Amino acid sequence: MSSRFERVSSETEYDGAFFSVRRDVYRHEDGEDAEREIVSHTGAVGIVALDGDRLWFVRQPREAIGAPDLLEIPAGSPVLTGLTITVTLSPGLMMFDFQPALTR
């Protein structure tokens, strides 16, 4: 069963370079309040790099899980500029532009 609700408060708990966390309280039409922790992310892009029948990965240190060289697909943060999306992958790996199929 759905109900109408309104946000009655919002407080930023963490505001970092790549994501932020806020705590919102919503009041439903029956008077009950619901507290939610909301994560907002700047966005990311993952690329499946195929070369014929080869799939390419990059080795990345992932300190948070204790992995000095985790294999993963190339990934980075997109920047939308007009209709060109620029993807910058891990420092020193590569950078490229492409034209997405977008319309305004």
C-alpha positions in Angstrom: 0.0 0.0 0.0 1.4 3.4 -0.9 0.9 6.6 0.9 1.7 10.3 0.3 4.6 11.8 2.2 6.6 14.9 2.5 10.2 15.5 3.5 10.2 17.3 6.9 13.9 17.5 7.5 17.3 16.8 5.9 20.7 16.9 7.4 24.0 16.2 5.6 26.0 13.6 7.5 29.0 13.4 5.1 30.0 15.5 2.1 33.0 14.0 0.2 34.6 14.4 -3.2 32.8 11.4 -4.7 29.7 10.9 -2.6 27.6 12.5 0.2 25.3 11.0 2.8 22.3 12.8 4.2 19.6 11.8 6.7 16.1 12.7 5.7 12.9 12.4 7.7 9.6 11.9 5.7 6.2 12.3 7.2 3.5 10.0 5.8 -0.2 10.9 5.5 -1.0 8.7 8.5 1.4 10.9 10.7 4.2 8.3 10.9 7.7 9.5 10.3 10.3 7.5 8.4 14.0 8.2 8.6 16.2 7.4 5.6 19.9 7.6 5.0 20.5 8.6 1.3 23.7 8.3 -0.5 24.3 10.6 -3.5 27.1 9.7 -5.9 28.7 11.9 -8.6 28.4 9.1 -11.1 30.7 6.5 -12.7 31.3 4.7 -15.9 32.6 1.2 -16.4 33.9 0.0 -19.8 33.9 -3.5 -21.1 37.1 -3.4 -23.3 37.0 -6.2 -25.9 39.8 -6.9 -28.3 38.6 -9.7 -30.5 38.1 -12.5 -28.1 40.2 -10.9 -25.3 38.6 -9.0 -22.4 40.9 -6.3 -20.9 41.1 -5.6 -17.1 43.2 -3.2 -15.1 44.9 -3.9 -11.8 43.9 -1.4 -9.1 44.9 -1.2 -5.4 41.8 -1.4 -3.2 43.0 -0.5 0.2 39.6 -0.6 1.8 39.4 -4.4 1.3 43.2 -5.1 1.6 43.7 -5.9 -2.1 47.0 -4.6 -3.6 46.1 -5.5 -7.1 42.4 -6.3 -7.7 41.5 -7.0 -11.3 38.5 -5.0 -12.6 37.1 -3.4 -15.7 38.4 0.1 -16.5 36.2 2.6 -14.7 36.1 6.3 -14.0 34.0 9.4 -13.6 32.2 10.9 -16.6 31.9 14.6 -17.2 29.1 15.7 -19.5 30.0 18.7 -21.7 27.4 19.4 -24.4 26.9 16.1 -26.2 30.5 14.9 -25.6 31.2 12.6 -22.6 34.8 12.7 -21.4 35.8 9.6 -19.4 39.0 9.9 -17.4 40.1 6.5 -16.2 42.6 5.8 -13.4 45.6 8.2 -13.4 48.0 7.3 -16.1 45.8 4.7 -17.7 43.9 6.5 -20.5 41.5 9.3 -21.4 39.1 9.4 -24.3 36.1 11.2 -25.6 33.0 9.8 -27.4 29.7 11.1 -28.8 26.8 9.4 -27.1 23.4 8.9 -28.8 21.7 11.8 -26.9 19.2 14.3 -28.1 18.2 17.6 -26.5 
